[in-house]
Amino acid sequence: MIWVISFLALVASTLGCGVRPVRVYNPDYAAMLAKRSVSLAEDLPKRLPRRLPKYLLDELSEDLSEELPEKLPEELPSVIGGRPVDIDHVWPWQVSIQTSTGQLECGGTLISQIWILTAAHCLVQPGKYIVVLGQYDRFKNENSQVMEIAKFITHPKHNKQTEHNNDIALLKLSSPVQMTSFISPICLHSFTSIPSGMLTRCVTTGWGKTETVLNPQFLQEATVPIVNQTQCRRVWG
């Protein structure tokens, strides 16, 4: 069992290129992006459909609702239950945000050739951090690309004192990434195109803390339930 501490990751749809999507719409954040004239659609490349391994598809069809705790403990690294990823390129949109010396800071999700979705609490500073893409083993770089950061845009209502409120940010790369079988943006279908019965669970990935190490060598994955606002407030308080 692992404890994944990083924000990771939005997941793609089995209808097109991965697992089922998680869609969170925040009108305040959408308005902020529109005001800054940030356009992501033109950066999205066309991609061939992809499928997940059978073991993940089987897990995504199970019911996780009974696994929710009544209330989370005071000190919780985050998501419970996981394992190392079995296939090294099944999550090609997973990125690692690191210091220039290689220290892992946060994770993120590649959503276009120059934009990454991550957590606002990461407080990434351009010039002090880099983004590593296409990495499965943190100690090997044969399929990875290292990119510099041009801009870090946090949600305007994110509060550092209450980290989990509006905890979302966009990170702009200094140049477009080169697409490979190990690096490609996440594919998210529109909310209305996904049957409601499919929106019950998702997969989160990252190099977060496990029971034995702070940052594991290999990318980890965990299947977690998608809960409504009432359940979320009950658990988080």
N, C-alpha and C positions, 0 to 999 in steps of 0.2 A: 504494500500500500504506500502510496506516495502523497506528499503534500505539495501541490504545485502553487508557488507563490506569485508567479508573474501573471499578468493579464494575458491570456492566450487560450484559444484564439477563436476568432469568428470562423465559422465553418461553411464549406460550400455545399451545394445541393447535389443529391444523388440523381436528380433529374438531368443534370448537365455535367458537373465536374467535381463531385466530391460528396461530402455528407450534407445533411439538411441544414438550411440556413437559419441564422438567428438574426432577426431584424429588429433594431431598436431605433425608433424615430423620435428625435427630440427637436421640436419646432424651433427652440431658441438656438440650438447649434446649427440647424439648417439655415436659419435666417442670417446667422453670423457668417457662414460660408458664402452665402449668396452676396452679402455685402462686400466681401473681400474678392468677389469675382473668381472664386476658385472653381475651376472646371476639371472634373476627373474623367468624364466620359470619353473625351477625345484621346486620352492616354491609354485606354483599355485595348489590349490586343485581342484579336480573334483567336479562340482556342478550341482545340478538339475536345469532345466529351471525355471524361475520365471516370473511373469507378473506384470505389474503395475496396480493400480486401474483405473477404467474406466474414472474417471474425469481427470486424467492426460493424458491418451491416447487421449481423446477428445481434450484437449488443444494442444497436440503435433501435431494434424492434422490441426490446424488453421494457418492462415498466419499472421505473426507478422511484416512483412517488413515495413508496414506503420507506425508502432509504433516507429521507430528509429528517434531520434531527429536530427536536422540539425547539432548541435554541443553541446557537453556536457558542463555544467557550470564549472567554474574554480575550485570550491570545490565540489567534488562529492564522497560520501561514496562508491558508486558503483552501483550495479544492482537495478533497480526499479521494484516494483510489486511483491507481494508474500503473503504468509499466513503460519500459522502453519501447519505442516505435519499432515494429518488426521490419518495415521496408523503408530504406533511407530516403526515398523521394516521394512518399505518399502525401507529404505536407509541403509542397513547393513554395507556398506563400509565407511560411514561417521564417521570421527574421530574428536575428540576435542584435541587440543594441549594447555595445561594449565601449569601454574606455580605450584609449590608444594603446594601453599596455595589455589589452585582452581580458580585462576584468568584466564579467557579465553584469550588466546593469538592469536591463529589461528585455522583454520580447515584444514582438509586433507582428502585424499582418500586412503583407504586400497587397494593396488594392489597385494599383496601377503601376506603370513603369517608373513613376517618380514619387508616388505617395504611399505612406505607410500609416496604418491605423494602430495606435498604441494607447497607453494609459497616461493621463495627465500627471499623475503623481510621480512619474518617472523623472520629470523636470530635466529633459535632455537639453544640453547646451551645445549649439553648433560650434565646432572647433575643438570641443573636448571629448566628443563621442563619435564613434563610427557605427555603421550598420553592416552586418555580415549576412549575406543571403546564400541560400543553397547549402547550408551547413547542417549535418546530422550529428557527426562526431565533432565535438568542440575542439579536439586536438588535431583534426585533419582538415585541410583546406583545398583538396584537389578539385572539388566541384563548386567552390564558393566564389563569391564576388564581394569585395570590400568597397563600400561607398561612403562618401562624406555627406554630412548633413547641411542643408542650406537654410532650413527654417523649421521651427517647432511651434505649432499653433495649439494652444490649450483651449478647452471650453471656457468661455468668458465667465461662467458662474461656478467654475471649479474652486473649491475652498480647501486650502492646504490643511486646515484644522480638522476638516471632516473629509478625509481622502476619498471616500467611495462615492460621494455625491458629484455627479457630472464628471466622473473620472474618465475622460476621453480626450484624445488629442490626435492631431495630424502631424506627421513628420514628412517634410519635403526633402528629397534627395538632391544632391548637387547636379546630378546628371542621370539620364535614364539607365535602368539596368538592362542587361542583355538577357533575353529569354532563353532558357534551356529546359531540359527535362527535369532539372533540379530546382529551377527558379521560374515561377510564373505567378501572376496575380490570382487571388481568390476569385471564384466565380459565384456570385450571389444572384439568385433569381428574385424576381419581385415578390413581395409578400402575398399578393393575390394569386400567384401561380402555384403556390404550395398548398396541398390539401391540409386542412387543420389537424388531421390525425397524425401528420408527420412532425408537427412542431411540439414534440414531447421531450426530446433529449438532443444533446450535441456533444461534440468532442472538443476538449481543450488541450492545448499542447504547449510545451515549453521546457526550459531547463531549470525549473524551480526546485526548491529544497525537497529532498526525500528524507526518509527516516534515518539514513546513514550518511548522506553527504549534503553540503550546502547547494552546490550546483553540479548535477550529474554530468558525466562525459557525453552521454547519448541523449538525444531528444526524447522526451517523455510524452505520453498521451493518457488522457483520462476521459471516460464517458460520464457525463453529468446530466441531471434532469433540467429541463427548462421550466421555471416556475412562474406563476403569476405574481402580481404586485402584493396581494394579500399574503401569500406564502412567504414571499421575500421579506416583508416587514415583520412577519412572525418570527422568522429565523434570525434576522439581523437586529431586531429590536427597534 
